[in-house]
């Protein structure tokens, strides 16, 4: 299993409140730490640049790309008649490409977010309303056509998005485009992230959909869904979205930062002009976006500073737990951490204990949940009388 990817869909809110949306694998990791699992650290699917963000964000930078896949990219051919040359073709060949819609009106999500405080209680349907972004859909159709013109086969292409309404929008736009029909692209694979889990393609195009002034990203913030989406690609993943909107979220913001550092980031108008074609001079389009880019960059810099501050706080917490747990190595005495730790602090303590080579286990439920740590070769701390009674009762129930 992989507790960093999508879990089962649980529709019952009561079941979710009782923790049934958490997989057995995730429960085991939470209770016993990573030492009960073995990471399959060598992956044989994707280019190492595509892999890098997921490895760094979710697997402690422990993933490695097999030599056979580490540097493979799309092999595209110049098409001067379609302006598929130079910087444009370089961007399309990059393993990781982020296309920033820059808050342009034509790339706003369809329908205003209903998270505004109107004083009225919202229905389940309003809170979980599916989204569409017609502008992103039109761009994805355009970009897919350019890939095919440059030599990619339609069977090696997949389009995915988190939202069902965007899936419908994309399928309609592909079906209605006459040039797609000529290219054999009128019915490409278009799926939600959830339905494409476990599959892969040479080129994966992702529509993030969310674009609004308030930085609301909805369930797009589910890091597991984002992890699945990006890692479906073997050679090329292209994400189209509004960088200013998504940068307020830690995980989405880290993906954008990673694309800036290790992939390529371009403005949408560098790849699609007002005439619906690739501009002859992408630099001109970039210059036209410069003022908007500076305003967005200022906002995103603040968000990046906030994320860095959070990372610094996490490092302080890590050092605090290391100072607390290191004596267990030296004196061999078991240690029970305070029950007042919240789940995040307890997870960090598990991580530090593992790094130090200590045994670690969470015991109890709810407010009584407590992390126990002891050295290798020594005895674990004894259960409190109440816990012993609870264990005995559970054992008796199993034997009935």
C-alpha positions in Angstrom: 0.0 0.0 0.0 0.9 3.7 -0.1 -0.7 5.9 2.5 0.5 9.0 0.5 -1.9 8.2 -2.3 -5.7 8.1 -2.5 -7.6 6.2 0.0 -11.1 4.7 -0.5 -14.0 7.0 -1.2 -16.2 7.3 1.9 -19.5 9.0 1.3 -20.8 8.8 4.9 -19.7 11.9 6.9 -20.4 9.9 10.1 -18.0 7.2 8.9 -15.4 9.8 8.1 -15.7 11.3 11.6 -15.0 7.9 13.0 -11.8 7.6 10.9 -13.0 5.1 8.3 -11.5 7.2 5.5 -8.1 6.3 6.7 -6.6 3.2 5.3 -5.3 0.2 7.3 -1.8 1.0 6.0 -2.0 4.6 7.3 -3.3 3.3 10.7 -0.3 1.0 11.0 2.1 3.7 10.1 0.6 6.1 12.6 0.6 3.5 15.4 4.0 1.8 14.8 5.9 4.3 12.6 7.7 3.7 9.3 9.8 0.8 10.7 6.8 -1.6 10.0 7.0 -0.8 6.3 9.6 -1.2 3.6 9.8 1.5 1.0 10.3 0.3 -2.6 12.7 3.2 -3.2 13.6 2.5 -6.9 10.8 3.5 -9.3 10.7 2.5 -13.0 8.0 4.8 -14.3 9.0 8.5 -14.5 11.7 10.9 -15.3 13.7 11.9 -12.2 12.5 15.6 -12.5 8.9 14.5 -12.4 9.7 12.2 -9.5 11.6 14.8 -7.5 8.8 16.8 -6.1 6.9 13.7 -4.9 10.0 12.2 -3.4 10.9 15.3 -1.5 7.4 16.1 -0.3 6.1 12.7 0.7 8.9 10.1 0.9 11.8 11.9 2.6 13.8 12.3 -0.7 14.3 8.5 -0.6 13.0 7.7 -4.1 15.4 7.0 -6.9 14.7 6.8 -10.6 16.0 3.7 -12.3 18.7 4.4 -14.9 16.4 3.3 -17.7 13.8 6.0 -17.0 15.7 8.8 -15.1 16.4 11.0 -18.1 13.9 10.0 -20.8 11.8 12.8 -22.2 9.4 13.3 -25.1 11.1 13.3 -28.6 9.3 16.0 -30.4 10.1 17.5 -33.8 10.1 21.1 -34.9 7.1 22.3 -36.9 8.0 25.8 -38.1 4.6 26.3 -39.8 2.9 26.0 -36.4 5.7 28.0 -34.6 6.7 24.8 -32.7 10.4 25.8 -32.5 12.9 27.2 -30.1 11.7 28.1 -26.6 8.2 26.8 -27.3 9.4 23.3 -28.3 11.9 23.3 -25.4 9.0 23.9 -22.9 7.0 21.1 -24.5 9.9 18.7 -24.2 10.6 19.6 -20.5 9.7 16.8 -18.1 7.8 19.2 -15.8 6.0 22.3 -17.2 3.8 24.7 -15.3 1.6 27.0 -17.5 0.5 30.0 -15.4 -2.8 31.5 -16.4 -1.8 34.6 -14.4 -5.3 35.4 -13.2 -6.5 36.3 -16.7 -10.3 36.7 -16.8 -10.8 34.1 -19.5 -9.1 31.5 -17.3 -11.2 32.0 -14.2 -13.0 29.0 -12.8 -16.7 28.7 -13.8 -19.0 30.0 -11.0 -17.9 32.0 -8.0 -16.8 30.1 -4.9 -19.6 29.6 -2.4 -17.3 29.8 0.6 -18.3 33.4 1.1 -19.9 34.0 4.5 -23.5 34.8 3.7 -24.8 33.9 7.1 -26.7 31.0 5.7 -26.0 27.4 6.4 -24.7 25.8 3.2 -26.0 22.5 1.8 -23.7 19.5 1.2 -24.0 20.1 -2.6 -22.9 23.8 -2.2 -19.9 22.9 -0.1 -18.8 20.1 -2.4 -19.8 21.8 -5.7 -17.8 20.4 -8.7 -15.9 23.0 -10.7 -15.1 23.7 -14.3 -12.7 26.1 -16.0 -13.6 26.6 -19.7 -10.5 28.6 -20.4 -8.1 25.9 -19.1 -10.1 23.3 -21.1 -9.6 25.2 -24.4 -5.9 25.6 -23.6 -5.5 21.9 -22.9 -7.2 21.0 -26.3 -4.8 23.4 -28.0 -1.7 22.1 -26.2 -2.7 18.4 -26.9 -3.0 19.3 -30.6 0.5 20.8 -30.6 2.0 17.7 -29.0 0.5 15.5 -31.7 1.7 17.9 -34.5 5.2 17.6 -33.0 5.1 13.8 -33.1 3.4 12.4 -30.0 0.9 9.6 -30.6 -2.6 10.1 -29.2 -2.4 6.8 -27.3 0.5 8.2 -25.3 -1.5 11.2 -24.0 -3.8 11.5 -21.0 -5.7 14.5 -19.6 -6.6 14.5 -16.0 -8.3 16.9 -13.6 -9.7 16.7 -10.1 -13.2 17.8 -11.0 -16.0 15.9 -12.7 -17.4 19.0 -14.3 -14.1 19.8 -15.9 -13.9 16.2 -17.3 -17.2 16.9 -19.0 -16.0 20.3 -20.3 -12.8 18.7 -21.7 -14.6 15.9 -23.4 -17.0 18.3 -25.0 -14.3 20.6 -26.2 -12.2 17.8 -27.7 -15.2 16.3 -29.4 -16.3 19.7 -30.9 -12.8 20.6 -32.2 -12.6 19.9 -36.0 -8.8 19.8 -36.0 -8.8 17.2 -33.2 -10.9 15.0 -35.4 -8.3 15.3 -38.2 -5.6 14.4 -35.7 -7.5 11.5 -34.3 -7.8 13.3 -31.0 -11.6 13.7 -30.7 -11.8 11.1 -27.9 -8.6 11.2 -25.9 -8.3 9.7 -22.4 -9.9 12.3 -20.1 -10.3 11.2 -16.5 -10.5 12.5 -12.9 -7.4 11.9 -10.8 -9.3 9.3 -8.8 -10.2 7.2 -11.8 -6.7 7.3 -13.2 -4.9 6.1 -10.1 -2.7 3.1 -10.9 -2.4 4.0 -14.6 0.3 6.0 -16.5 1.1 7.7 -19.8 4.1 9.2 -21.5 2.5 12.7 -21.4 0.0 13.8 -18.7 -1.8 17.1 -19.0 -3.4 18.3 -15.7 -6.0 21.0 -15.4 -6.0 22.4 -11.8 -9.2 24.4 -12.5 -9.2 26.7 -9.4 -8.6 30.4 -10.2 -10.1 33.1 -7.9 -9.2 36.2 -6.0 -9.5 34.6 -2.6 -7.0 31.8 -3.1 -9.7 29.1 -2.4 -8.5 25.7 -3.7 -11.1 23.4 -2.2 -10.4 19.7 -2.2 -7.5 20.4 -4.6 -5.5 20.8 -1.4 -5.7 17.0 -0.8 -2.0 16.3 -1.1 -2.6 12.6 -1.9 -4.7 13.5 -5.0 -2.0 15.9 -6.2 0.7 13.2 -5.6 -1.2 10.7 -7.7 -1.9 13.3 -10.5 1.7 14.3 -11.0 3.2 10.9 -10.8 1.1 9.4 -13.6 3.5 10.8 -16.2 6.5 8.9 -17.6 8.2 11.6 -19.7 6.2 14.9 -19.5 3.7 16.4 -17.1 2.1 19.7 -17.9 0.0 21.5 -15.3 -2.1 24.5 -16.2 -3.3 26.7 -13.4 -3.3 30.1 -11.6 -0.1 30.3 -9.7 -1.4 33.1 -7.5 -4.5 31.1 -6.4 -2.7 27.9 -5.6 0.4 29.3 -3.9 -1.6 30.0 -0.7 -1.8 26.3 -0.1 1.4 24.6 1.3 1.5 21.5 -0.9 0.4 23.2 -4.1 2.7 26.1 -3.4 5.6 23.7 -3.0 4.8 22.1 -6.3 4.9 25.5 -8.0 8.2 26.4 -6.3 9.7 23.0 -7.4 8.6 23.8 -11.0 10.3 27.1 -10.8 13.5 25.5 -9.5 13.7 22.3 -11.5 11.2 22.4 -14.3 9.9 25.2 -16.6 7.3 27.8 -15.9 5.7 29.9 -18.7 2.7 32.2 -19.1 -0.3 30.8 -21.0 0.0 33.5 -23.6 3.5 32.3 -24.5 1.8 29.1 -25.8 -1.6 30.3 -27.0 -2.3 33.8 -28.4 -5.6 35.5 -29.0 -5.9 34.0 -32.4 -5.9 30.5 -30.9 -2.4 29.6 -32.2 1.2 29.5 -30.8 2.6 33.0 -31.0 5.5 33.5 -33.3 7.5 35.3 -30.6 6.8 34.0 -27.1 9.0 36.7 -25.6 6.6 39.4 -26.7 3.7 37.6 -24.9 5.9 37.2 -21.8 6.7 41.0 -21.9 3.0 41.8 -22.1 2.5 39.8 -19.0 5.3 41.4 -17.1 3.3 43.8 -15.0 0.8 41.1 -14.0 3.7 38.8 -13.3 5.4 41.3 -10.9 2.1 41.7 -8.9 1.6 38.0 -8.7 5.2 37.4 -7.8 5.0 39.8 -4.9 2.0 37.9 -3.5 3.6 34.5 -4.1 6.8 35.7 -2.4 4.8 36.4 0.8 3.3 32.9 0.6 6.8 31.4 0.0 8.1 33.2 3.1 5.1 31.9 5.1 5.9 28.3 4.0 9.6 28.8 4.8 8.6 30.1 8.3 6.5 27.0 8.7 9.4 24.8 7.7 11.7 26.5 10.2 9.1 25.8 12.9 9.0 22.2 11.9 12.8 22.0 12.2 12.7 23.5 15.7 10.2 20.9 16.7 12.3 18.2 15.2 15.4 19.3 17.2 13.3 19.6 20.3 12.1 15.9 20.0 15.7 14.8 19.1 16.9 16.4 22.3 14.1 14.7 24.3 14.6 11.3 22.7 18.4 11.0 22.4 18.9 10.2 26.2 16.8 7.0 25.6 19.6 5.8 23.4 22.2 6.6 26.0 20.5 5.3 29.2 18.3 2.6 27.7 15.2 3.8 29.7 11.8 3.8 28.0 10.1 7.1 27.7 6.4 7.9 27.5 5.7 11.2 25.8 2.9 13.5 27.1 -0.7 12.7 26.1 -1.1 16.4 25.3 0.8 16.0 22.0 -1.4 16.7 19.0 -1.4 14.2 16.0 1.1 16.3 14.0 3.5 16.5 16.9 3.1 12.8 17.5 3.9 12.1 13.9 7.0 14.2 14.1 8.1 12.3 17.2 7.6 9.0 15.4 9.8 10.3 12.6 12.6 11.4 14.9 12.5 8.2 16.9 12.9 6.2 13.6 15.8 8.4 12.6 17.5 7.7 15.9 16.9 3.9 15.6 14.5 3.7 18.5 11.4 1.6 18.9 8.2 3.7 18.9 4.6 2.9 19.3 1.4 4.9 19.8 -1.0 3.5 22.4 -4.5 4.4 23.6 -7.3 6.2 21.8 -8.6 9.7 21.6 -7.4 12.0 24.4 -5.5 9.1 26.0 -3.3 8.4 22.9 0.3 8.4 23.9 3.6 7.7 22.2 6.0 5.3 23.8 9.7 5.1 22.9 12.4 2.6 23.9 15.8 1.5 22.8 16.5 -1.5 20.6 17.1 -4.6 22.8 15.3 -3.2 25.8 11.8 -3.9 27.0 8.9 -1.6 26.0 7.2 0.3 28.8 4.5 -1.7 30.5 0.9 -0.9 29.8 -1.0 1.1 32.4 -3.7 -0.9 34.2 -6.5 0.8 32.3 -4.8 -0.1 29.0 -4.2 -3.7 30.2 -7.9 -4.0 31.0 -8.8 -2.6 27.6 -6.5 -5.0 25.8 -7.8 -7.9 27.8 -11.4 -7.0 26.9 -10.5 -6.7 23.2 -8.7 -10.0 23.3 -11.6 -11.7 25.0 -14.0 -10.3 22.5 -11.9 -11.7 19.6 -12.0 -15.2 21.1 -15.8 -15.3 21.6 
